[in-house]
Each structure stands twice: as structure tokens, then as C-alpha cells.
Amino acid sequence: MPEATIAHELGHVLLLADGQVPPDRRDHEPLTDLLTVFFGMGIFGANAAFEFSRGENSYRTSRLGYLTEPMFGYALARYAWLRGESDPAWARYLDTNPRTFMKRGLRYLAQA
């Protein structure tokens, strides 16, 4: 998904341009994915985190990014929670799995 890649690379620019984090920081790549959530572009990475396709006699899976679907889901739940959104309208644009993980995260945060 090109949108996810663009959002991730923009995250690199934002983190590195002002010296916010050193480029050799061990968790730089996952931090960059989290930054996309912080700036409202996390849907792209969440939807691209895992892809499954079925062919006639086979299936194919692929991953993009450094966070898993559950990680993106919880990060998006925190994003929504911090914005006071218990049922964010933008969640309808999430694929099924990330949306499910986000809803679980919101339920957890509501109980905490």
C-alpha cells in the first residue's frame, strides 16, 4: 500500500529532521510507525500491516511495516481515547482485523 509507505517515510523525516531521535536508535522503525498514528495517518499502516490473498490453488500473505495488526489496533485505540472518541467515525475505514483490535483496546481502556 503506497499510502502506508509514504506515511512511514514522512515519519522518518519528522523524527530525523529536527534531531528528535538519532537514526541509529534501536526502536527507530517501530517508533516511526507509531508516529504515523500520532499524526492521524495510522489507518494506512494498520491496513497494510498484514495482507492475505487467495489464489486458485494457493494463498499468499505479506507484511508491511514494523508493527503488527494488534499493535496498530491498540495504538489507534489510544489515539481515539486521548481524543475523547469512544466510537470514532474514522474506524469504518479500517480493515476488519485492525478495527477489531482497536475496539478491544477501547473496551480495555474504558474499564481501566
ZAVEX-518181 format. One record per atom (N, C-alpha, C, CB): residue number from 1; residue in one letter; atom name; x, y, z. Coordinates in Angstrom, 1 decimal, always signed. Glycine has a CB too. Example, Ala and Ser with C-alpha at 12.3 -4.5 7.8 and 13.67 -1.06 7.14 Angstrom:
REM ZAVEX-518181
NODE,1,A,N,+13.2,-5.7,+7.8
NODE,1,A,CA,+12.3,-4.5,+7.8
NODE,1,A,C,+13.2,-3.3,+7.8
NODE,1,A,CB,+11.3,-4.5,+9.0
NODE,2,S,N,+12.8,-2.2,+7.1
NODE,2,S,CA,+13.7,-1.1,+7.1
NODE,2,S,C,+12.9,+0.0,+7.9
NODE,2,S,CB,+14.1,-0.6,+5.7
This chain:
REM ZAVEX-518181
NODE,1,M,N,+0.9,-1.2,+0.0
NODE,1,M,CA,+0.0,+0.0,+0.0
NODE,1,M,C,+0.9,+1.2,+0.0
NODE,1,M,CB,-1.0,+0.0,+1.2
NODE,2,P,N,+0.9,+2.0,-1.1
NODE,2,P,CA,+1.8,+3.2,-1.1
NODE,2,P,C,+1.5,+4.2,-0.1
NODE,2,P,CB,+1.7,+3.8,-2.5
NODE,3,E,N,+0.3,+4.4,+0.3
NODE,3,E,CA,-0.1,+5.4,+1.4
NODE,3,E,C,+0.7,+5.1,+2.7
NODE,3,E,CB,-1.6,+5.5,+1.6
NODE,4,A,N,+0.7,+3.8,+3.0
NODE,4,A,CA,+1.4,+3.4,+4.3
NODE,4,A,C,+2.9,+3.7,+4.2
NODE,4,A,CB,+1.2,+1.9,+4.5
NODE,5,T,N,+3.5,+3.4,+3.0
NODE,5,T,CA,+4.9,+3.7,+2.8
NODE,5,T,C,+5.2,+5.2,+2.9
NODE,5,T,CB,+5.4,+3.1,+1.5
NODE,6,I,N,+4.3,+6.0,+2.3
NODE,6,I,CA,+4.5,+7.5,+2.3
NODE,6,I,C,+4.4,+8.0,+3.7
NODE,6,I,CB,+3.5,+8.1,+1.3
NODE,7,A,N,+3.4,+7.5,+4.4
NODE,7,A,CA,+3.2,+8.0,+5.8
NODE,7,A,C,+4.4,+7.6,+6.7
NODE,7,A,CB,+1.9,+7.4,+6.4
NODE,8,H,N,+4.9,+6.4,+6.5
NODE,8,H,CA,+6.1,+5.9,+7.3
NODE,8,H,C,+7.3,+6.8,+6.9
NODE,8,H,CB,+6.4,+4.4,+7.0
NODE,9,E,N,+7.6,+7.0,+5.7
NODE,9,E,CA,+8.7,+7.8,+5.3
NODE,9,E,C,+8.6,+9.2,+5.7
NODE,9,E,CB,+8.9,+7.8,+3.7
NODE,10,L,N,+7.4,+9.8,+5.7
NODE,10,L,CA,+7.2,+11.1,+6.3
NODE,10,L,C,+7.5,+11.1,+7.8
NODE,10,L,CB,+5.7,+11.6,+6.0
NODE,11,G,N,+7.2,+10.1,+8.4
NODE,11,G,CA,+7.5,+9.9,+9.9
NODE,11,G,C,+9.0,+10.0,+10.1
NODE,11,G,CB,+7.0,+8.6,+10.4
NODE,12,H,N,+9.8,+9.3,+9.2
NODE,12,H,CA,+11.3,+9.4,+9.3
NODE,12,H,C,+11.7,+10.9,+9.2
NODE,12,H,CB,+11.9,+8.6,+8.2
NODE,13,V,N,+11.2,+11.6,+8.2
NODE,13,V,CA,+11.6,+13.0,+8.0
NODE,13,V,C,+11.3,+13.8,+9.3
NODE,13,V,CB,+10.8,+13.6,+6.8
NODE,14,L,N,+10.1,+13.6,+9.9
NODE,14,L,CA,+9.7,+14.3,+11.1
NODE,14,L,C,+10.6,+14.0,+12.3
NODE,14,L,CB,+8.3,+14.1,+11.4
NODE,15,L,N,+11.0,+12.7,+12.4
NODE,15,L,CA,+11.8,+12.3,+13.5
NODE,15,L,C,+13.3,+12.7,+13.4
NODE,15,L,CB,+11.7,+10.8,+13.7
NODE,16,L,N,+13.8,+12.6,+12.2
NODE,16,L,CA,+15.2,+12.9,+11.9
NODE,16,L,C,+15.5,+14.3,+11.6
NODE,16,L,CB,+15.7,+12.0,+10.8
NODE,17,A,N,+14.6,+15.0,+11.0
NODE,17,A,CA,+14.9,+16.4,+10.5
NODE,17,A,C,+15.3,+17.3,+11.7
NODE,17,A,CB,+13.8,+17.0,+9.8
NODE,18,D,N,+14.6,+17.3,+12.8
NODE,18,D,CA,+14.9,+18.2,+13.9
NODE,18,D,C,+15.8,+17.5,+14.9
NODE,18,D,CB,+13.7,+18.6,+14.5
NODE,19,G,N,+16.3,+16.3,+14.6
NODE,19,G,CA,+17.2,+15.6,+15.6
NODE,19,G,C,+16.4,+15.1,+16.8
NODE,19,G,CB,+18.3,+16.5,+16.1
NODE,20,Q,N,+15.1,+14.8,+16.6
NODE,20,Q,CA,+14.3,+14.3,+17.7
NODE,20,Q,C,+14.8,+13.0,+18.2
NODE,20,Q,CB,+12.8,+14.1,+17.2
NODE,21,V,N,+15.2,+12.1,+17.3
NODE,21,V,CA,+15.8,+10.8,+17.7
NODE,21,V,C,+17.0,+10.6,+16.8
NODE,21,V,CB,+14.7,+9.7,+17.6
NODE,22,P,N,+18.0,+9.9,+17.3
NODE,22,P,CA,+19.1,+9.6,+16.4
NODE,22,P,C,+18.8,+8.5,+15.4
NODE,22,P,CB,+20.4,+9.1,+17.3
NODE,23,P,N,+19.3,+8.5,+14.3
NODE,23,P,CA,+19.0,+7.5,+13.2
NODE,23,P,C,+19.4,+6.1,+13.6
NODE,23,P,CB,+19.6,+7.9,+11.9
NODE,24,D,N,+20.3,+5.9,+14.5
NODE,24,D,CA,+20.7,+4.6,+14.9
NODE,24,D,C,+20.0,+4.1,+16.2
NODE,24,D,CB,+22.2,+4.5,+15.2
NODE,25,R,N,+19.0,+4.7,+16.6
NODE,25,R,CA,+18.2,+4.3,+17.7
NODE,25,R,C,+17.6,+2.9,+17.4
NODE,25,R,CB,+17.1,+5.3,+18.1
NODE,26,R,N,+17.7,+2.0,+18.4
NODE,26,R,CA,+17.3,+0.6,+18.2
NODE,26,R,C,+15.8,+0.5,+17.8
NODE,26,R,CB,+17.5,-0.2,+19.4
NODE,27,D,N,+14.9,+1.3,+18.3
NODE,27,D,CA,+13.5,+1.2,+18.0
NODE,27,D,C,+13.0,+2.2,+17.1
NODE,27,D,CB,+12.7,+1.2,+19.3
NODE,28,H,N,+13.9,+2.7,+16.2
NODE,28,H,CA,+13.5,+3.8,+15.3
NODE,28,H,C,+12.4,+3.5,+14.4
NODE,28,H,CB,+14.8,+4.3,+14.5
NODE,29,E,N,+12.5,+2.3,+13.8
NODE,29,E,CA,+11.4,+1.9,+12.8
NODE,29,E,C,+10.0,+1.7,+13.5
NODE,29,E,CB,+11.8,+0.6,+12.1
NODE,30,P,N,+9.9,+1.0,+14.6
NODE,30,P,CA,+8.6,+0.9,+15.2
NODE,30,P,C,+8.1,+2.3,+15.7
NODE,30,P,CB,+8.6,-0.1,+16.3
NODE,31,L,N,+9.0,+3.1,+16.2
NODE,31,L,CA,+8.7,+4.4,+16.6
NODE,31,L,C,+8.1,+5.2,+15.5
NODE,31,L,CB,+9.9,+5.1,+17.2
NODE,32,T,N,+8.7,+5.1,+14.3
NODE,32,T,CA,+8.2,+5.8,+13.1
NODE,32,T,C,+6.8,+5.3,+12.8
NODE,32,T,CB,+9.1,+5.5,+11.9
NODE,33,D,N,+6.5,+4.0,+12.9
NODE,33,D,CA,+5.1,+3.6,+12.6
NODE,33,D,C,+4.2,+4.2,+13.7
NODE,33,D,CB,+5.0,+2.0,+12.7
NODE,34,L,N,+4.6,+4.2,+14.9
NODE,34,L,CA,+3.7,+4.9,+15.9
NODE,34,L,C,+3.5,+6.3,+15.7
NODE,34,L,CB,+4.4,+4.7,+17.3
NODE,35,L,N,+4.5,+7.0,+15.1
NODE,35,L,CA,+4.3,+8.4,+14.8
NODE,35,L,C,+3.2,+8.6,+13.8
NODE,35,L,CB,+5.7,+9.0,+14.3
NODE,36,T,N,+3.1,+7.7,+12.8
NODE,36,T,CA,+2.0,+7.8,+11.8
NODE,36,T,C,+0.7,+7.8,+12.5
NODE,36,T,CB,+2.1,+6.7,+10.8
NODE,37,V,N,+0.5,+7.0,+13.6
NODE,37,V,CA,-0.7,+7.0,+14.4
NODE,37,V,C,-0.9,+8.4,+15.0
NODE,37,V,CB,-0.8,+5.9,+15.4
NODE,38,F,N,+0.1,+8.9,+15.7
NODE,38,F,CA,+0.0,+10.2,+16.4
NODE,38,F,C,-0.4,+11.3,+15.4
NODE,38,F,CB,+1.4,+10.5,+17.0
NODE,39,F,N,+0.1,+11.3,+14.2
NODE,39,F,CA,-0.3,+12.4,+13.3
NODE,39,F,C,-1.5,+12.0,+12.4
NODE,39,F,CB,+0.9,+12.6,+12.3
NODE,40,G,N,-2.3,+11.0,+12.8
NODE,40,G,CA,-3.6,+10.7,+12.2
NODE,40,G,C,-3.5,+9.9,+10.9
NODE,40,G,CB,-4.2,+12.0,+11.9
NODE,41,M,N,-2.4,+9.3,+10.6
NODE,41,M,CA,-2.2,+8.5,+9.4
NODE,41,M,C,-2.1,+7.0,+9.7
NODE,41,M,CB,-1.0,+9.0,+8.6
NODE,42,G,N,-2.4,+6.6,+10.9
NODE,42,G,CA,-2.2,+5.2,+11.3
NODE,42,G,C,-3.1,+4.2,+10.6
NODE,42,G,CB,-2.5,+5.1,+12.7
NODE,43,I,N,-4.2,+4.7,+10.0
NODE,43,I,CA,-5.1,+3.8,+9.3
NODE,43,I,C,-4.3,+3.1,+8.1
NODE,43,I,CB,-6.3,+4.5,+8.7
NODE,44,F,N,-3.5,+3.9,+7.5
NODE,44,F,CA,-2.8,+3.4,+6.3
NODE,44,F,C,-1.8,+2.2,+6.7
NODE,44,F,CB,-1.9,+4.5,+5.7
NODE,45,G,N,-1.1,+2.4,+7.8
NODE,45,G,CA,-0.2,+1.4,+8.2
NODE,45,G,C,-0.9,+0.2,+8.8
NODE,45,G,CB,+0.8,+1.9,+9.3
NODE,46,A,N,-2.0,+0.4,+9.5
NODE,46,A,CA,-2.8,-0.7,+10.1
NODE,46,A,C,-3.4,-1.6,+9.0
NODE,46,A,CB,-3.9,-0.1,+11.0
NODE,47,N,N,-3.9,-0.9,+7.9
NODE,47,N,CA,-4.5,-1.7,+6.9
NODE,47,N,C,-3.4,-2.4,+6.0
NODE,47,N,CB,-5.3,-0.8,+6.0
NODE,48,A,N,-2.2,-2.0,+6.1
NODE,48,A,CA,-1.1,-2.6,+5.3
NODE,48,A,C,-0.3,-3.6,+6.1
NODE,48,A,CB,-0.2,-1.6,+4.7
NODE,49,A,N,-0.5,-3.6,+7.4
NODE,49,A,CA,+0.3,-4.5,+8.3
NODE,49,A,C,+0.3,-5.9,+7.9
NODE,49,A,CB,-0.2,-4.3,+9.7
NODE,50,F,N,-0.8,-6.4,+7.5
NODE,50,F,CA,-0.9,-7.8,+7.1
NODE,50,F,C,-1.9,-7.9,+5.9
NODE,50,F,CB,-1.4,-8.7,+8.3
NODE,51,E,N,-1.5,-8.6,+4.9
NODE,51,E,CA,-2.3,-8.8,+3.7
NODE,51,E,C,-2.4,-10.3,+3.4
NODE,51,E,CB,-1.7,-8.1,+2.4
NODE,52,F,N,-3.6,-10.8,+3.1
NODE,52,F,CA,-3.9,-12.2,+2.8
NODE,52,F,C,-4.6,-12.2,+1.4
NODE,52,F,CB,-4.7,-12.9,+3.9
NODE,53,S,N,-4.1,-13.0,+0.5
NODE,53,S,CA,-4.8,-13.2,-0.7
NODE,53,S,C,-4.9,-14.7,-1.1
NODE,53,S,CB,-4.2,-12.3,-1.9
NODE,54,R,N,-6.0,-15.1,-1.7
NODE,54,R,CA,-6.1,-16.5,-2.0
NODE,54,R,C,-6.2,-16.6,-3.6
NODE,54,R,CB,-7.4,-17.0,-1.4
NODE,55,G,N,-5.4,-17.5,-4.1
NODE,55,G,CA,-5.4,-17.8,-5.5
NODE,55,G,C,-6.2,-19.1,-5.7
NODE,55,G,CB,-4.0,-17.9,-6.0
NODE,56,E,N,-6.1,-19.5,-7.0
NODE,56,E,CA,-6.9,-20.7,-7.3
NODE,56,E,C,-6.4,-22.0,-6.5
NODE,56,E,CB,-6.8,-21.0,-8.8
NODE,57,N,N,-5.1,-22.1,-6.4
NODE,57,N,CA,-4.6,-23.3,-5.7
NODE,57,N,C,-3.6,-22.9,-4.6
NODE,57,N,CB,-3.9,-24.2,-6.7
NODE,58,S,N,-3.6,-21.7,-4.2
NODE,58,S,CA,-2.6,-21.3,-3.2
NODE,58,S,C,-3.1,-20.0,-2.5
NODE,58,S,CB,-1.2,-21.0,-3.8
NODE,59,Y,N,-2.4,-19.6,-1.5
NODE,59,Y,CA,-2.6,-18.4,-0.8
NODE,59,Y,C,-1.3,-17.7,-0.6
NODE,59,Y,CB,-3.4,-18.6,+0.5
NODE,60,R,N,-1.4,-16.4,-0.3
NODE,60,R,CA,-0.2,-15.6,-0.1
NODE,60,R,C,-0.5,-14.6,+1.0
NODE,60,R,CB,+0.1,-14.8,-1.4
NODE,61,T,N,+0.5,-14.4,+1.8
NODE,61,T,CA,+0.5,-13.4,+2.9
NODE,61,T,C,+1.7,-12.5,+2.8
NODE,61,T,CB,+0.4,-14.1,+4.3
NODE,62,S,N,+1.5,-11.3,+3.3
NODE,62,S,CA,+2.6,-10.3,+3.3
NODE,62,S,C,+2.4,-9.4,+4.4
NODE,62,S,CB,+2.7,-9.6,+1.9
NODE,63,R,N,+3.5,-8.9,+4.9
NODE,63,R,CA,+3.5,-7.9,+6.0
NODE,63,R,C,+4.2,-6.6,+5.5
NODE,63,R,CB,+4.2,-8.4,+7.3
NODE,64,L,N,+3.8,-5.5,+6.0
NODE,64,L,CA,+4.4,-4.3,+5.7
NODE,64,L,C,+4.5,-3.5,+7.0
NODE,64,L,CB,+3.6,-3.4,+4.6
NODE,65,G,N,+5.6,-2.9,+7.3
NODE,65,G,CA,+5.8,-2.1,+8.5
NODE,65,G,C,+6.4,-2.9,+9.6
NODE,65,G,CB,+4.5,-1.6,+8.9
NODE,66,Y,N,+6.5,-2.3,+10.7
NODE,66,Y,CA,+7.2,-2.8,+11.9
NODE,66,Y,C,+6.3,-3.1,+13.1
NODE,66,Y,CB,+8.3,-1.9,+12.3
NODE,67,L,N,+5.0,-2.7,+13.0
NODE,67,L,CA,+4.0,-3.1,+14.0
NODE,67,L,C,+3.1,-4.1,+13.5
NODE,67,L,CB,+3.3,-1.8,+14.5
NODE,68,T,N,+2.6,-5.0,+14.3
NODE,68,T,CA,+1.6,-6.0,+13.9
NODE,68,T,C,+0.2,-5.3,+14.0
NODE,68,T,CB,+1.6,-7.2,+14.9
NODE,69,E,N,-0.8,-6.1,+13.4
NODE,69,E,CA,-2.2,-5.6,+13.5
NODE,69,E,C,-2.6,-5.3,+14.9
NODE,69,E,CB,-3.1,-6.6,+12.8
NODE,70,P,N,-2.4,-6.2,+15.9
NODE,70,P,CA,-2.8,-5.9,+17.3
NODE,70,P,C,-2.1,-4.6,+17.8
NODE,70,P,CB,-2.5,-7.1,+18.2
NODE,71,M,N,-0.8,-4.4,+17.5
NODE,71,M,CA,-0.1,-3.2,+17.9
NODE,71,M,C,-0.7,-2.0,+17.3
NODE,71,M,CB,+1.4,-3.3,+17.6
NODE,72,F,N,-1.0,-2.0,+16.1
NODE,72,F,CA,-1.6,-0.9,+15.4
NODE,72,F,C,-3.0,-0.6,+16.0
NODE,72,F,CB,-1.8,-1.1,+13.9
NODE,73,G,N,-3.8,-1.7,+16.3
NODE,73,G,CA,-5.1,-1.6,+16.8
NODE,73,G,C,-5.1,-0.9,+18.2
NODE,73,G,CB,-5.7,-3.0,+16.9
NODE,74,Y,N,-4.1,-1.3,+19.0
NODE,74,Y,CA,-4.1,-0.7,+20.4
NODE,74,Y,C,-3.6,+0.7,+20.3
NODE,74,Y,CB,-3.1,-1.5,+21.3
NODE,75,A,N,-2.6,+1.0,+19.4
NODE,75,A,CA,-2.2,+2.4,+19.2
NODE,75,A,C,-3.3,+3.3,+18.7
NODE,75,A,CB,-1.0,+2.4,+18.2
NODE,76,L,N,-4.1,+2.8,+17.8
NODE,76,L,CA,-5.3,+3.5,+17.3
NODE,76,L,C,-6.3,+3.7,+18.4
NODE,76,L,CB,-5.9,+2.8,+16.1
NODE,77,A,N,-6.5,+2.7,+19.3
NODE,77,A,CA,-7.4,+2.8,+20.4
NODE,77,A,C,-6.9,+3.9,+21.3
NODE,77,A,CB,-7.5,+1.5,+21.2
NODE,78,R,N,-5.6,+4.0,+21.6
NODE,78,R,CA,-5.1,+5.0,+22.5
NODE,78,R,C,-5.3,+6.4,+21.8
NODE,78,R,CB,-3.6,+4.8,+22.8
NODE,79,Y,N,-5.1,+6.5,+20.5
NODE,79,Y,CA,-5.2,+7.7,+19.8
NODE,79,Y,C,-6.7,+8.2,+19.9
NODE,79,Y,CB,-4.9,+7.5,+18.3
NODE,80,A,N,-7.6,+7.3,+19.7
NODE,80,A,CA,-9.1,+7.6,+19.8
NODE,80,A,C,-9.4,+8.0,+21.3
NODE,80,A,CB,-10.0,+6.5,+19.4
NODE,81,W,N,-8.9,+7.3,+22.2
NODE,81,W,CA,-9.2,+7.5,+23.6
NODE,81,W,C,-8.7,+8.9,+24.1
NODE,81,W,CB,-8.5,+6.4,+24.5
NODE,82,L,N,-7.5,+9.2,+23.6
NODE,82,L,CA,-6.9,+10.5,+24.0
NODE,82,L,C,-7.7,+11.7,+23.4
NODE,82,L,CB,-5.4,+10.6,+23.6
NODE,83,R,N,-8.3,+11.4,+22.3
NODE,83,R,CA,-9.1,+12.4,+21.6
NODE,83,R,C,-10.6,+12.5,+22.1
NODE,83,R,CB,-9.1,+12.2,+20.1
NODE,84,G,N,-10.9,+11.6,+23.0
NODE,84,G,CA,-12.3,+11.5,+23.6
NODE,84,G,C,-13.2,+10.8,+22.6
NODE,84,G,CB,-12.7,+12.9,+23.9
NODE,85,E,N,-12.8,+10.0,+21.8
NODE,85,E,CA,-13.6,+9.3,+20.8
NODE,85,E,C,-13.8,+7.8,+21.2
NODE,85,E,CB,-13.0,+9.3,+19.4
NODE,86,S,N,-15.0,+7.5,+21.8
NODE,86,S,CA,-15.2,+6.1,+22.2
NODE,86,S,C,-15.7,+5.2,+21.0
NODE,86,S,CB,-16.3,+6.1,+23.3
NODE,87,D,N,-16.2,+5.9,+20.0
NODE,87,D,CA,-16.6,+5.1,+18.8
NODE,87,D,C,-16.3,+6.0,+17.6
NODE,87,D,CB,-18.1,+4.8,+18.8
NODE,88,P,N,-15.0,+6.1,+17.2
NODE,88,P,CA,-14.6,+7.0,+16.2
NODE,88,P,C,-15.2,+6.7,+14.8
NODE,88,P,CB,-13.1,+7.1,+16.1
NODE,89,A,N,-15.7,+7.7,+14.1
NODE,89,A,CA,-16.3,+7.5,+12.8
NODE,89,A,C,-15.2,+7.0,+11.8
NODE,89,A,CB,-16.8,+8.8,+12.3
NODE,90,W,N,-14.0,+7.4,+12.0
NODE,90,W,CA,-12.9,+7.0,+11.0
NODE,90,W,C,-12.6,+5.5,+11.1
NODE,90,W,CB,-11.7,+7.8,+11.3
NODE,91,A,N,-13.0,+4.8,+12.1
NODE,91,A,CA,-12.8,+3.4,+12.3
NODE,91,A,C,-13.4,+2.6,+11.2
NODE,91,A,CB,-13.3,+2.9,+13.6
NODE,92,R,N,-14.4,+3.1,+10.5
NODE,92,R,CA,-15.0,+2.3,+9.4
NODE,92,R,C,-14.1,+2.1,+8.2
NODE,92,R,CB,-16.3,+3.0,+8.9
NODE,93,Y,N,-13.0,+2.9,+8.2
NODE,93,Y,CA,-12.0,+2.8,+7.1
NODE,93,Y,C,-11.0,+1.8,+7.4
NODE,93,Y,CB,-11.4,+4.1,+6.8
NODE,94,L,N,-11.0,+1.2,+8.6
NODE,94,L,CA,-10.0,+0.2,+9.0
NODE,94,L,C,-10.5,-1.2,+8.4
NODE,94,L,CB,-9.8,+0.1,+10.5
NODE,95,D,N,-9.5,-2.0,+8.0
NODE,95,D,CA,-9.8,-3.4,+7.7
NODE,95,D,C,-10.3,-4.1,+8.9
NODE,95,D,CB,-8.5,-4.1,+7.1
NODE,96,T,N,-10.9,-5.2,+8.7
NODE,96,T,CA,-11.6,-6.0,+9.8
NODE,96,T,C,-10.7,-6.2,+11.0
NODE,96,T,CB,-12.1,-7.3,+9.3
NODE,97,N,N,-9.5,-6.8,+10.8
NODE,97,N,CA,-8.6,-7.2,+11.9
NODE,97,N,C,-8.2,-5.9,+12.7
NODE,97,N,CB,-7.5,-7.9,+11.5
NODE,98,P,N,-7.6,-4.9,+12.1
NODE,98,P,CA,-7.2,-3.8,+12.9
NODE,98,P,C,-8.4,-3.1,+13.6
NODE,98,P,CB,-6.5,-2.8,+12.0
NODE,99,R,N,-9.5,-3.1,+13.0
NODE,99,R,CA,-10.7,-2.5,+13.6
NODE,99,R,C,-11.1,-3.3,+14.8
NODE,99,R,CB,-11.9,-2.4,+12.6
NODE,100,T,N,-11.1,-4.6,+14.7
NODE,100,T,CA,-11.4,-5.5,+15.9
NODE,100,T,C,-10.4,-5.2,+17.0
NODE,100,T,CB,-11.3,-6.9,+15.5
NODE,101,F,N,-9.1,-5.2,+16.7
NODE,101,F,CA,-8.1,-4.9,+17.8
NODE,101,F,C,-8.3,-3.5,+18.4
NODE,101,F,CB,-6.7,-5.1,+17.2
NODE,102,M,N,-8.7,-2.5,+17.6
NODE,102,M,CA,-8.9,-1.2,+18.1
NODE,102,M,C,-10.1,-1.2,+19.0
NODE,102,M,CB,-9.1,-0.2,+16.9
NODE,103,K,N,-11.2,-1.9,+18.7
NODE,103,K,CA,-12.4,-1.9,+19.5
NODE,103,K,C,-12.0,-2.6,+20.8
NODE,103,K,CB,-13.5,-2.7,+18.8
NODE,104,R,N,-11.2,-3.7,+20.8
NODE,104,R,CA,-10.8,-4.4,+22.0
NODE,104,R,C,-10.0,-3.4,+22.9
NODE,104,R,CB,-10.0,-5.6,+21.7
NODE,105,G,N,-9.2,-2.7,+22.3
NODE,105,G,CA,-8.4,-1.7,+23.0
NODE,105,G,C,-9.2,-0.7,+23.7
NODE,105,G,CB,-7.3,-1.1,+22.1
NODE,106,L,N,-10.2,-0.2,+23.0
NODE,106,L,CA,-11.1,+0.8,+23.5
NODE,106,L,C,-11.9,+0.3,+24.7
NODE,106,L,CB,-12.1,+1.4,+22.4
NODE,107,R,N,-12.4,-1.0,+24.6
NODE,107,R,CA,-13.1,-1.6,+25.7
NODE,107,R,C,-12.2,-1.7,+26.9
NODE,107,R,CB,-13.6,-3.0,+25.3
NODE,108,Y,N,-10.9,-2.1,+26.7
NODE,108,Y,CA,-10.0,-2.2,+27.8
NODE,108,Y,C,-9.7,-0.9,+28.4
NODE,108,Y,CB,-8.6,-2.8,+27.3
NODE,109,L,N,-9.6,+0.2,+27.6
NODE,109,L,CA,-9.3,+1.5,+28.2
NODE,109,L,C,-10.5,+2.0,+29.0
NODE,109,L,CB,-9.0,+2.4,+27.1
NODE,110,A,N,-11.7,+1.6,+28.5
NODE,110,A,CA,-12.9,+2.1,+29.2
NODE,110,A,C,-13.1,+1.4,+30.6
NODE,110,A,CB,-14.2,+1.8,+28.4
NODE,111,Q,N,-12.5,+0.2,+30.7
NODE,111,Q,CA,-12.6,-0.5,+32.0
NODE,111,Q,C,-11.4,-0.1,+33.0
NODE,111,Q,CB,-12.5,-2.0,+31.8
NODE,112,A,N,-10.4,+0.5,+32.4
NODE,112,A,CA,-9.2,+0.8,+33.3
NODE,112,A,C,-9.4,+2.0,+34.2
NODE,112,A,CB,-8.0,+1.1,+32.4
